[in-house]
Amino acid sequence: MFEKLAEEQIAVLEEFAKMAEELLQEEGVDYDEDDVVNVASFLIDSELDAEEDGEKTAEYYEAGAEMAQGFLDTLEDEDEE
Protein backbone atom coordinates (compact mmCIF):
# COMPACT_ATOMS: atom_id res chain seq x y z
CA MET A 1 0.00 0.00 0.00
CA PHE A 2 2.69 2.50 1.00
CA GLU A 3 4.80 1.48 -1.97
CA LYS A 4 1.99 2.31 -4.40
CA LEU A 5 1.37 5.64 -2.66
CA ALA A 6 5.08 6.46 -2.85
CA GLU A 7 5.11 5.59 -6.56
CA GLU A 8 2.13 7.88 -7.19
CA GLN A 9 3.77 10.72 -5.26
CA ILE A 10 7.00 10.27 -7.19
CA ALA A 11 5.07 10.34 -10.47
CA VAL A 12 3.40 13.61 -9.46
CA LEU A 13 6.72 15.15 -8.45
CA GLU A 14 8.26 14.04 -11.73
CA GLU A 15 5.44 15.76 -13.64
CA PHE A 16 6.04 19.00 -11.77
CA ALA A 17 9.78 18.71 -12.39
CA LYS A 18 9.10 18.16 -16.10
CA MET A 19 6.82 21.22 -16.23
CA ALA A 20 9.43 23.28 -14.39
CA GLU A 21 12.19 22.21 -16.76
CA GLU A 22 10.02 23.00 -19.78
CA LEU A 23 9.31 26.48 -18.40
CA LEU A 24 13.00 27.11 -17.84
CA GLN A 25 13.81 25.90 -21.35
CA GLU A 26 11.16 28.21 -22.81
CA GLU A 27 12.79 31.14 -21.04
CA GLY A 28 16.09 30.23 -22.65
CA VAL A 29 18.10 30.67 -19.47
CA ASP A 30 20.91 28.55 -18.12
CA TYR A 31 19.58 26.50 -15.24
CA ASP A 32 20.61 23.70 -12.95
CA GLU A 33 18.87 21.13 -10.79
CA ASP A 34 18.29 23.63 -7.99
CA ASP A 35 16.46 25.94 -10.39
CA VAL A 36 14.22 23.07 -11.51
CA VAL A 37 13.47 22.19 -7.87
CA ASN A 38 12.68 25.83 -7.04
CA VAL A 39 10.34 26.28 -10.00
CA ALA A 40 8.68 22.91 -9.34
CA SER A 41 8.14 23.91 -5.70
CA PHE A 42 6.58 27.18 -6.82
CA LEU A 43 4.25 25.30 -9.21
CA ILE A 44 3.22 22.87 -6.48
CA ASP A 45 2.54 25.71 -4.02
CA SER A 46 0.54 27.57 -6.66
CA GLU A 47 -1.59 24.54 -7.37
CA LEU A 48 -2.23 23.95 -3.67
CA ASP A 49 -3.24 27.60 -3.24
CA ALA A 50 -5.60 27.35 -6.21
CA GLU A 51 -7.12 24.19 -4.76
CA GLU A 52 -7.65 25.90 -1.40
CA ASP A 53 -9.21 28.90 -3.14
CA GLY A 54 -11.55 26.57 -5.03
CA GLU A 55 -12.61 24.90 -1.79
CA LYS A 56 -13.22 28.27 -0.15
CA THR A 57 -15.25 29.43 -3.15
CA ALA A 58 -17.38 26.29 -2.94
CA GLU A 59 -17.93 26.87 0.78
CA TYR A 60 -18.92 30.50 0.18
CA TYR A 61 -21.26 29.48 -2.63
CA GLU A 62 -22.93 26.89 -0.39
CA ALA A 63 -23.26 29.37 2.47
CA GLY A 64 -24.70 31.97 0.10
CA ALA A 65 -27.19 29.49 -1.29
CA GLU A 66 -28.30 28.55 2.23
CA MET A 67 -28.69 32.21 3.19
CA ALA A 68 -30.66 32.93 0.02
CA GLN A 69 -32.95 29.95 0.67
CA GLY A 70 -33.46 31.13 4.24
CA PHE A 71 -34.37 34.60 2.97
CA LEU A 72 -36.82 33.14 0.45
CA ASP A 73 -38.36 30.94 3.14
CA THR A 74 -38.80 34.01 5.36
CA LEU A 75 -40.50 35.90 2.51
CA GLU A 76 -42.83 32.97 1.83
CA ASP A 77 -43.70 32.74 5.53
CA GLU A 78 -44.51 36.46 5.60
CA ASP A 79 -46.69 36.14 2.47
CA GLU A 80 -48.65 33.28 4.07
CA GLU A 81 -49.46 35.36 7.17
Secondary structure by P-SEA (a helix, b strand, c coil): caaaaaaaaaaaaaaaaaaaaaaaaaacccccaaaaaaaaaaaaaaaaaaaaaaaaaaaaaaaaaaaaaaaaaaaaaaaac
